[in-house]
Amino acid sequence: MLTSPSSVPRLVIAAPSSGSGKTTVATGLMAALTARGLAVSPHKVGPDYIDPGYHSLATGRTGRNLDAYLCGPELVGPLFAHGAHGCDIAVVEGVMGMFDGAAGEGELASTAQVAKLLRAPVVLVVDASSQSRSVAALVHGFASWDPEVRIGGVILNKVASDRHEELLREALESAGVPVLGVLRRVAQVETPSRHLGLVPVAERRASAVEAVAAMAAQVSHGCDLEALVALARSAGVLSGAAWDAAEALVSSPPPPLPAPTPGAAPPHRLVGGGPAGKVRVAVAGGPAFTFSYAEHAELLSAAGAEVVVFDPLRDEGLPDGTRGLVVGGGFPEVYAAELSGNEALRKEVAALAESGAPVAAECAGLLYLCRELDGRPMCGVLDATARMSERLTLGYRDAVAVSDSVLAVAGTRMRGHEFHRTVVEPGSGAAPAWGVLAPRRVEGFVERGVHASYLHTHWASEPGVARRFVERCRTS
C-alpha cells in the first residue's frame, strides 16, 4: 500500500565531507530498493543538477532538489512531499559535509537543516580508508553536535580488508551508532568527472547504466537494506500540504501586462492558474543542456504552456509553433563545435529573439545566445563573446532584477546560484538582468524579449516568473 506524502518513510544520506561516497551510497541504495519493487523518490540537497540525473536513472523517477537557500526553508517540506507523492520510500542525498551550507549563513541550506525540516533520520557515510579507532571520535562528534539531527546509522566506505572492518566495528561499539553497511573500494563504481563535477547521465547513458548497476550491487551486498528501510520508517510525520504548481500560481500575483497595441484585441488572462489556451514553449535539452529543475516545466505547464523539449545538437529547427524559448544550464563549451555546426537552428533562435518572443537563458543558455563561444559562432542574439576560463565561479547569490523583463519587473528579489568556468565579455548589457548584492555587480542581458544571465534560479520560490513568461508568450 502506498504511503501518503506526509508520512512517506525517508532517509537522508550525509557525510563528514565531500568525497566520502554520498553519491555512491545514495544512488546505489535508490537502485537497490527499486530493484526490490519499491517506488523510490529521489532527492538531492542543494543546487546540484548532475546527481539527480543518476538518481533518476536508479529509480525511474524525476530527481528533485531540496534547496533551502534558493526556495526558502518553508518550501523544503512541501517540495519534498510533492516529489514523494505515491512513493513507498524516499532517499535524500546530502551536499558537502553534513553541517556545511551557504557561506556565512549558519546552517542555512545544509544537509543538517534539510534533515531537520524533513524530520528524517540521517545515515552518515564515512570514508574509513585512513583510520581505524579514530572513526569513533568522528562519528560521536557528528552525532552529538546538533541534538536535533538524528544520526540513525553509519555506512563505512572504502574499507580495505576484513581486519580493517573488524577494527572499525570495535571502535564504533562505544559510539552508540549502529553500522548499517560496509563498502569496499570497487573501481567500476567510479564515475568520470571534469571541470564542473561528474559527467551527466545524458552524455554517457550506457556507461552510466553500468555504473548505477555496480553501485546497486555494492550497496545490496554491503548494506543491511532491511535495517535501512526500518530506519526510514521511523521518520516523523510532516505537517502541511504538498507543493502544487497550479496552486502556487494562484497564490502568486498576476504579471503586469505590456501596454496593448492600439486596435489590438485584448490579451488572454490566466484565470485560476489555468490558461484560456496552450502556447508552445520550447525547452532546450539533450546532452548539451542538462541543467533544469523539474518544477520549472511543471510551472510553465500549469501557467498554460505546452512544454516541448528539443535537442540543439540534433534538431535543425525549433518545434513548430514555438512562442517562447527556455535554454537552461549545461555544457555548451563541451559541444561548441556541434552547436556551432547546427547553423539552421542558430538562425531560427536568432530570428525568434529578433521577433520579440520571450527567451529565458541561464548560464549555458547565455553562452549559446552569445556571438561566439571559444571562437565558434553561436546564435548571435547577444553582442557578447564567451570563452572557457581557468577560474571557477561558484556560490549562492542574492539578486534583484535591474530591468523589466519577460521574467520579472525591476525590483524583484530572487536568490540564485552560479557554477561555471566560463567568462562572457561584456558581462552585462545596456539593460542588465540582475544586480548581484555580494559581490556587488550587475550582470546579464535584457534585450527585447530576451532575459539571459549566469544565475540559476528556482522558479518555485517565485512562481510569478513562469506565469509572466507564459503571459508574454501570449501577447508578444
N, C-alpha and C positions, 0 to 999 in steps of 0.2 A: 504493500500500500504506500503511495507516495505521500510525503510529508509536506505540510504547509510551509511556505517560505519563512514564517516567523519562528519555526522550531526545527528547521532542517538541521540534521547533525552536521558539524563543521569542525575543521581543524585549521590552524594557522601554522605553516612551516616557516620557522625562523632560524637564525644563525647568529653567532657572535660577531661575524664579519662577512664581507663579500668574499666569494671564492671558497666558501665552506662546503658547497654542494647542495644549496637550497633547490636550484632548478632541477638537478638530477633527481632528488628525492621527491619533490612536489610533482614533477611530470611523471616520474615512474609510478608514484602512488596513484595518481589520477588514472593512468593507463591500466594499472593492476586491478584497481577497483572496478573500472569499466569492463575489463575482461571477465570479472565475476558477475556481470549482469546488473551492476548498479548504475543508475543515472547520476553522473558526477558533474557538479557545477564547478567550473574552473575560474579562479580569480587571481589577480596579481595586485599587490600593494604598490602604489606609486605610478609614475607616468610611463613605465616601460611598455613599448609596443611589441617587442620581439618575443619575449617569453610567452605571452598569451597565444601566439601562433603555435607554439609547441604544445601548449595546454589544449588548444582546440584539436590538434592532431591526436592527442592522447584520449580525448573524451568524446569527440564528435559534436561538441557544443561550442558556442562562441565564448572565447576567453574574454573576460571583462576586468577592467581596472577599478581599484578602490583607492582613490586619492583624496585624502582629507585636506590637502592644500588647494588643489585645483577646484574641488567641488564643495569643500567645507565639511567639517565633521558630521554635520547634521544629515548629509546625504549618503554617508557610508552605509548605514543600515538599510535605508530604502533601496539604494542601488544594488546592494548585495541580495536583498530579498527579490528584487526584480530578476536578477540573473539566475537565482537559485530556484525560481518557481518550477514546480513539477519534478524536482530532483530528489534523490534519496540521500545524498551526502554532498558536501561542498569542501573543496580543498583550496586554501588561500596561500599562495606563495608570498613570502615577505620580501622586503627590499633591504639591501645593505645589511649592517648589523641591526639587531633587534630594536635597539633604542635610538638608532640614527634616523633623523628626519630632516626637515627643512632647516638649513643653516641658520642659527641664531633664533630659532622659534621653539626651543624646548622639544617636547615630544611630538609636535605637530607633524603629521604625515609619516610618522614612524610605524614600523610593524607593530610595536607595542601598543600604540594608540589605537590602531585598527583592531587589534585583538580585543582590546577593552570595549571598543564600540560595538563589536560583534558578540561580546560575551563568549568568546571562543577559547578553548584550551590551546596551548602552544606546544608544538613539538620542536625541540631545539636540535638542529643538525650541527654536529661538532666535527671539525677536521682534526682527527686524532693522530695524524701522521707523525708528529714530532713531540708527542707527550705520552705519559702514562699516568702516574698518580696525580699529576697536576690537573688532570681533567676534572677531578672532583671539586677543586677550588674554583675552577672556571664555571662549572655548572651551578655550584652553590651560589656564586656571585650573581649570576643571571637570574636564578630562581628567587633570590631574596631582595634584589634591587628595588623592584616595584611590587608590593604585595597585591596590587590589583591585577597583575598579569599572572595567569596560572600556567606554569610550565608543567604539562602533564606527562612528559617523557622526553627521552633523548634518543637520537639516532646517531651512532658513531660512524663517521665516514673515513675512508682511506686507511682502514686498519690493515696492518702489514701481515699479521700472522695469527695463528691460534693463541700463541703465547701472549702476543700483544693484546688481543681481545681479553684474555684472562686477567691481565694486569689492569686493564681499563674497567672491567666489570667489578673487580675487587675494590678499586678506588671509589667507584660510584655508589657502592652499597651504603657508604656513610653520608652521601649527599641527599638521600631520600627521594631521588628522582629515578623512576624505572627506565631501564634500557629497553627501548621498543624495536631496535634494529641495529645491525652491524653490517656495514658495507665495505667490501674490499675494493681496492683500486682496479678498475676494469677499463682498458684502453678504448674499447669500442663505444663506450658511453660518452667519450669526449666529443664535443660538438665544435666545429670550426668557428673562429672569431675573426673580426677585422677591426677597422678603425672606430666603429660605434658599438661593438659588442658581438653577440652571436650572429651568425648569418641567418636571416629569416627563413622560415619554412618554405615560403613561396619560391625561394631561389634554389632549394636543394631538396625537393619533395621526396625523392626516392631514398636518399641517404638519411633524411630526417625521419622518415618512417622507420628505418632500421635503427636509428639512434633511440627513438622513443620506445621501440620494442625491447632494446637492450636495457634501457632504464627500467622498464616494467619488470623484466626478468630479474634484474638485480634487486629491486625492491621486494618483489614477491619472494625471492629466495632468502633475502637477508633480514626482512622485517616481519614483525608479528601483525599481520593485517587485521586479525580479529581484535587484538588489543587496540589498534589504531581506530577501528570503527567504533569500538566501545567507548573510547575516549571522546570521539566526535559526538557520540550520543549524549555526552554529559554537558554539552554546551547549553547555556541559558537561553530562555525564550526571549526573542526580540519583540519589542512593542512597536507599534506604528505600522503604517501601510507600506506596501512595496511601491517603488517609484514607477510611474506610468507616463509615457511620453505625451499622450493626449491630455492627461490631467495636468501635466507640467505646463503645457501650452495654454490651457485655460487659465491657469493661475498667473501666467506671465502677462505683462501689459502688451497690448497690441502695438505693432510697429507704426511709427509715423509714416504716412504715405507721401510720396513726392507730389508736388503740385500738379493737378491734372492739366493735360494739354487742351487748349480751347477747342470746343466742339467734339472732344473725345467722349466716349461712353464712360460712365463711372467704373472704376476698377472693382473686381470682386473683393469682398471682405471675407475673412475667415470667421466662421460662426461656431462657437463652442469648440474650438480647436480643430474643426474639420473643414475641408475646403469645399467650395462650390464645384470644383472640378480639378482633376490632376494636371500638374505641369511636370514635364520631364526634366529631371536634374541628373546630369552625367557625373559620375564619381570615378576618378582615376584609380585603377587597381593594377593587378599584375605584379611581377617581381620588383619593378622599379618604384612602386608606390604602395607599400605595405602598412604604413602607419596610419591607423584610424581607430577611433573609439566607436564601438558598436552603437552607442546611444545617439551619435550624430545622424546616422542613416534612419534610426527609429524616429528621431525628432523631425527630420525632413519629411518622412512619410506621414507622420501624424499631422504635419502642417499642410499637407496637400500635395506633396511631391511624389512622382513616380521615380524612384531611385534606380538608375541603370548603371551598372559597373562596366567599365571598358578598360582595355589594356593598351596604353600608349606605345608599348613595344610592338604590338601586333596589329592593332586596329588602325586603318588608314583614314578613318573619319570618326567624328563624334556620332553617338546614337541619333538616329533620325528624330527630329522634333525637339532637340535639346534646347531648353530655355535658360538653363543655368549650369555652371560647371564648378565642381569641387575637386581640387587637387591637393591631397594631403601630403604627409611626410613619406620618406623612404630613402632610396639610394640612387638618385639620378646620376650622381657622379660615377657610379659603377657602370651605368648603362648609357653614358653620354653619347657614344658612337651610334648605338641603336636608336636612341631617341632623336638624335640629330638626323639620322638617315630616314626617319619617317617624316619626310617633308610635307606630304599631303596633310597629315594630321596637324603638324605645326601651323600650317597656313590656315587650317579650319579653326584652330584655337584662337589664332590671332584675329581672324575675321569675327568670331563670336565676341571677343573682348572689344573690338572696334565698334561693334553694333550697340554697345552699352549693356549687354546682357550681364547678369551677375556672375562673377567669377571669384571664388574664395580659394586662396592658395596659402598653404602653410609649409614653411621650411623647404622640403623638396619641391613643392609646388611653386614656391618663389623662384627657385633656381630654374625650373622648367620655363617660367614665363620671361626670364631674362633674355637679353640679346644673344648671349653666348655663355657656355659653361666649359671651362678649361679649353677655350679656343674653338669649341664646336658650336655651330649655330643652334639656337633653341627657338622658342616661339617668337621672340622679339616684341612681346607685349609691353615689356618694361625697358626703358633706356638705361640698362644696367648690365654689368657683366659679373659672372660668378666664377670662382676658382677654388680648388682644394687648398687647404691650409694645414700647417703642422699643428696649429693651436686648436685645442678642444674647447668649445664654448658649451658650458653645461650649468644648468641650475634653474630653480624656480624664479619667476619674475612677477612682480606686481605691476600692472599696466593700466593705463587709461587711454581710451580712444581719443586721438587728437582730431580726427576729421570725421565728418559724417560719411558713412559708407553703407554698402549693402548688408553689412553685418551689425552695425551699431551706430548710434548717434554719438557725436562728440561728447565726451564727459563720462561715457560708460566705463565703469571699473570692472576689470576682469583679471584673473590670475592665469599665468601661462608658464610654459616650460621651454627652455632652449636646450638643444642637443645636436651639435653639428661640428664638423671640421671644414667648413667652407666659409668663404667671405664673399659678400656681394658689394660691389662698388658702383655708384654710391650706396650707402646703407639705407637711405630713405629718399623719397621723392619730394616734390614741392608740397604735396599734402601727405604727411606721414600717416601710417596706420596707427601706431601706438607710441605713447610716451611711457618709457620704462622708468620706474621710480628708483631702482637700485640695480646696477649702476645707472645713474641718471642719463638718459639719452632719448632721442626719438629714433624710430626705425620703421621700416616697411613702406608700402606704397598704397595710396588710394587714388585711382585714376578711372574716370568713367564709372563702370560697374565693377571694377577690379579692387579687391582687397587682398594684398599679398604681404606676408610677414614671416619672420623666422619663428614667431611664437606659436607653439602648440597650445590650444585652449580646449577645455572640455565644456561642450555646449550644455550639458545637464546643469551646470552652475548658472547659466543664463539662457534659458530656453527661447527667449525672445530673439536670440541670434538666428536660430533656424526659422522662426516664424517670419522675421523681417526678410530673410533671404528668399524664402518662397514667395512672399508677397511681392517682392521686387521682380521675381521671375514672371509673375502675372502681369505686371504693369510696365515692364521695360519694353 
